[in-house]
């Protein structure tokens, strides 16, 4: 438990911050295809009769099930007449509109004025810290597994320089962006620290398990040697990642 205490507090912080974030944004953000039309800015969806809580199930015949998939399809349709399939209660209908061309990060994308659906139920909002932490944990573990089992690249990692650069971006998005990044960063640190690498808490826990199976501690010289190997590996990795970040954010 002593070795697990650090990552455990990272997880607890992530749960707390995600819960606070839910109240800041005014509800639990859904990543499915249920949407809320905006009341200001681009209001094409609202003007077309789309209402809060509607589901957009298809864009020009292409089925969508998640917010990311929905956003991707609409962004491709800048200034193009588009047919949306809308599900409301048990009824389904089609709406035709033309996404407005907007410049986002130097790219032209289509927008119709929708946001992710927010569940305003107090129970869901209080549980959101746990659900969002669990969802992000699965995504991070999946990303780590892809790195281990696929093609490893230093661009998949980030050190202090990347954290600095990303913090600047998060700060530009206001308090919600900062809170979201804080929770993500805390959860990321907790998961990485549990990897079974010597010198990390995960490596120490692995040694605890081995000692439990052996029913006696490892020789001090062996434990010291294993820890030193881990420290050398982490220092080399830190130097490579930091230099790669400097090139990526300030030189290229």
C-alpha positions as CSV (number, residue, x, y, z in Angstrom):
1,X,0.0,0.0,0.0
2,X,2.9,2.4,0.6
3,X,4.2,1.8,-2.9
4,X,0.7,2.1,-4.3
5,X,0.0,5.4,-2.4
6,X,1.4,7.7,-5.0
7,X,-0.6,6.4,-8.0
8,X,-3.7,6.0,-5.8
9,X,-3.6,9.7,-5.0
10,X,-3.2,10.5,-8.7
11,X,-6.4,8.5,-9.3
12,X,-8.2,10.2,-6.4
13,X,-7.2,13.7,-7.8
14,X,-8.4,12.8,-11.2
15,X,-11.8,11.7,-9.9
16,X,-12.2,14.9,-7.9
17,X,-11.1,17.2,-10.8
18,X,-13.4,15.4,-13.3
19,X,-16.3,15.8,-10.8
20,X,-15.5,19.5,-10.5
21,X,-15.2,19.9,-14.2
22,X,-18.7,18.3,-14.7
23,X,-20.2,21.1,-12.5
24,X,-18.2,23.8,-14.2
25,X,-19.5,22.8,-17.7
26,X,-23.0,22.3,-16.3
27,X,-23.5,18.5,-16.8
28,X,-22.1,15.2,-17.8
29,X,-20.8,15.4,-21.3
30,X,-21.9,12.5,-23.5
31,X,-19.6,11.1,-26.2
32,X,-22.4,9.4,-28.1
33,X,-24.4,10.9,-31.0
34,X,-26.8,12.8,-28.8
35,X,-26.4,16.6,-29.2
36,X,-27.5,20.0,-28.0
37,X,-27.8,22.9,-30.5
38,X,-26.0,26.1,-29.5
39,X,-28.0,29.2,-28.8
40,X,-25.3,31.6,-29.9
41,X,-22.7,31.7,-32.7
42,X,-23.4,29.3,-35.5
43,X,-27.1,28.3,-35.1
44,X,-27.7,26.4,-38.3
45,X,-28.8,23.2,-36.4
46,X,-31.3,25.1,-34.2
47,X,-32.7,27.1,-37.2
48,X,-33.2,23.7,-39.0
49,X,-35.4,22.6,-36.1
50,X,-33.0,20.3,-34.3
51,X,-33.7,20.3,-30.6
52,X,-31.8,19.6,-27.4
53,X,-31.4,15.9,-26.8
54,X,-31.9,14.8,-30.4
55,X,-29.7,12.0,-31.8
56,X,-27.9,12.5,-35.1
57,X,-27.7,8.9,-36.4
58,X,-26.4,9.5,-39.9
59,X,-24.7,12.3,-42.0
60,X,-25.5,12.0,-45.7
61,X,-26.2,8.3,-45.2
62,X,-23.0,7.6,-43.2
63,X,-24.0,6.2,-39.8
64,X,-22.4,7.8,-36.7
65,X,-22.5,6.5,-33.1
66,X,-20.1,8.8,-31.3
67,X,-19.5,12.5,-31.0
68,X,-16.1,12.2,-32.6
69,X,-17.5,10.4,-35.6
70,X,-20.3,12.9,-35.9
71,X,-18.0,15.9,-35.7
72,X,-15.6,14.4,-38.3
73,X,-18.4,13.8,-40.8
74,X,-19.8,17.3,-40.4
75,X,-16.4,19.0,-40.6
76,X,-15.9,17.4,-44.0
77,X,-19.1,19.1,-45.3
78,X,-18.2,22.8,-45.3
79,X,-20.5,24.7,-47.6
80,X,-22.0,21.5,-48.9
81,X,-25.7,20.6,-48.7
82,X,-26.0,17.8,-46.1
83,X,-28.8,15.5,-45.0
84,X,-28.9,14.6,-41.3
85,X,-30.9,11.7,-40.0
86,X,-32.4,12.7,-36.6
87,X,-33.9,10.4,-34.0
88,X,-36.2,12.1,-31.4
89,X,-37.9,9.8,-28.9
90,X,-39.2,6.9,-31.2
91,X,-39.5,9.0,-34.3
92,X,-36.9,9.4,-37.1
93,X,-36.7,12.2,-39.6
94,X,-34.3,13.8,-42.0
95,X,-33.1,17.4,-42.0
96,X,-31.3,19.1,-44.8
97,X,-28.9,22.0,-44.1
98,X,-25.5,23.4,-45.2
99,X,-22.6,23.5,-42.7
100,X,-20.9,26.9,-42.4
101,X,-17.2,27.0,-43.3
102,X,-15.1,28.0,-40.3
103,X,-11.3,28.3,-39.9
104,X,-10.2,26.2,-36.9
105,X,-6.4,25.8,-36.3
106,X,-5.7,26.9,-39.9
107,X,-8.1,24.3,-41.4
108,X,-11.5,24.9,-43.0
109,X,-14.1,22.8,-41.4
110,X,-17.9,22.6,-41.5
111,X,-19.9,23.7,-38.4
112,X,-23.7,23.6,-37.8
113,X,-23.7,24.9,-34.2
114,X,-24.0,21.8,-32.0
115,X,-22.3,20.7,-28.8
116,X,-22.2,17.4,-26.9
117,X,-25.3,16.6,-24.9
118,X,-25.1,17.3,-21.2
119,X,-26.9,15.3,-18.6
120,X,-27.9,17.6,-15.8
121,X,-29.1,14.9,-13.3
122,X,-27.3,15.4,-9.9
123,X,-26.7,11.7,-9.5
124,X,-25.0,11.4,-12.9
125,X,-22.9,14.5,-12.2
126,X,-21.7,13.2,-8.9
127,X,-20.8,9.9,-10.5
128,X,-19.1,11.5,-13.5
129,X,-15.7,11.7,-11.8
130,X,-15.6,7.9,-11.5
131,X,-17.0,7.2,-15.0
132,X,-14.7,9.8,-16.7
133,X,-11.7,8.5,-14.8
134,X,-12.5,4.9,-15.9
135,X,-13.1,5.9,-19.5
136,X,-9.8,7.8,-19.7
137,X,-8.0,5.0,-17.9
138,X,-9.1,2.5,-20.6
139,X,-8.0,4.9,-23.3
140,X,-4.6,5.5,-21.8
141,X,-4.0,1.8,-21.2
142,X,-5.0,1.1,-24.8
143,X,-2.5,3.8,-26.0
144,X,0.3,2.3,-23.9
145,X,-0.5,-1.2,-25.2
146,X,-0.4,0.1,-28.8
147,X,3.0,1.6,-28.2
148,X,4.3,-1.6,-26.7
149,X,2.8,-4.0,-29.3
150,X,3.1,-1.7,-32.3
151,X,5.5,0.8,-33.7
152,X,7.1,2.8,-30.9
153,X,7.8,6.5,-31.5
154,X,9.2,9.2,-29.2
155,X,6.4,11.4,-30.5
156,X,4.0,9.3,-28.5
157,X,5.6,10.4,-25.3
158,X,5.9,13.9,-23.7
159,X,8.1,15.3,-21.0
160,X,8.2,18.6,-19.1
161,X,8.5,20.6,-22.4
162,X,5.4,18.9,-23.9
163,X,3.5,19.5,-20.6
164,X,4.5,23.2,-20.7
165,X,3.3,23.5,-24.3
166,X,0.1,21.6,-23.7
167,X,-0.6,23.7,-20.5
168,X,-0.5,26.9,-22.6
169,X,-3.1,25.4,-25.0
170,X,-5.3,24.2,-22.1
171,X,-5.1,27.7,-20.5
172,X,-6.3,29.3,-23.7
173,X,-9.5,27.2,-23.4
174,X,-10.4,28.6,-20.0
175,X,-11.0,26.9,-16.6
176,X,-12.6,23.9,-18.2
177,X,-9.6,23.3,-20.4
178,X,-7.2,23.6,-17.4
179,X,-9.3,21.2,-15.3
180,X,-9.5,18.7,-18.1
181,X,-5.8,18.7,-18.6
182,X,-5.1,18.5,-14.9
183,X,-7.2,15.4,-14.5
184,X,-5.7,13.8,-17.6
185,X,-2.2,14.6,-16.5
186,X,-2.7,13.2,-13.0
187,X,-4.3,10.0,-14.3
188,X,-1.5,9.7,-16.9
189,X,1.1,10.0,-14.2
190,X,-0.7,7.4,-12.0
191,X,-0.9,4.8,-14.7
192,X,2.6,5.3,-16.0
193,X,4.0,5.1,-12.5
194,X,2.3,1.6,-12.1
195,X,4.2,0.2,-15.1
196,X,6.5,-2.7,-13.9
197,X,9.7,-0.8,-14.6
198,X,12.4,-0.8,-11.9
199,X,12.6,2.6,-10.0
200,X,8.9,3.3,-10.6
201,X,6.2,2.4,-8.0
202,X,5.0,-0.4,-10.4
203,X,8.5,-1.9,-10.3
204,X,8.6,-1.8,-6.5
205,X,5.1,-3.5,-6.4
206,X,6.4,-6.2,-8.7
207,X,9.3,-6.8,-6.3
208,X,6.8,-6.9,-3.4
209,X,4.9,-9.6,-5.3
210,X,8.1,-11.6,-6.0
211,X,9.0,-11.4,-2.3
212,X,5.6,-12.5,-1.3
213,X,5.9,-15.6,-3.5
214,X,9.4,-16.3,-2.3
215,X,8.2,-15.6,1.3
216,X,11.5,-13.8,1.9
217,X,13.0,-10.5,0.8
218,X,15.4,-10.2,-2.2
219,X,19.1,-9.7,-1.3
220,X,19.8,-6.0,-0.9
221,X,22.4,-6.1,-3.6
222,X,20.0,-7.6,-6.1
223,X,17.3,-5.1,-5.4
224,X,19.8,-2.2,-5.6
225,X,21.1,-3.5,-9.0
226,X,17.6,-3.8,-10.4
227,X,16.7,-0.3,-9.2
228,X,19.9,1.2,-10.8
229,X,19.1,-0.4,-14.1
230,X,15.6,1.1,-14.0
231,X,17.0,4.6,-13.1
232,X,19.5,4.5,-16.0
233,X,16.8,3.5,-18.4
234,X,14.5,6.3,-17.2
235,X,17.2,8.9,-17.3
236,X,18.1,8.0,-20.9
237,X,14.4,8.0,-21.9
238,X,13.9,11.4,-20.2
239,X,16.8,12.9,-22.1
240,X,15.6,11.5,-25.5
241,X,12.0,12.6,-24.9
242,X,13.0,16.1,-23.7
243,X,15.2,16.7,-26.7
244,X,12.5,15.4,-29.0
245,X,10.0,17.7,-27.4
246,X,12.4,20.7,-27.9
247,X,12.7,19.9,-31.6
248,X,9.0,19.3,-32.0
249,X,7.8,22.4,-30.3
250,X,10.6,25.0,-30.8
251,X,12.8,24.0,-33.7
252,X,10.7,22.3,-36.4
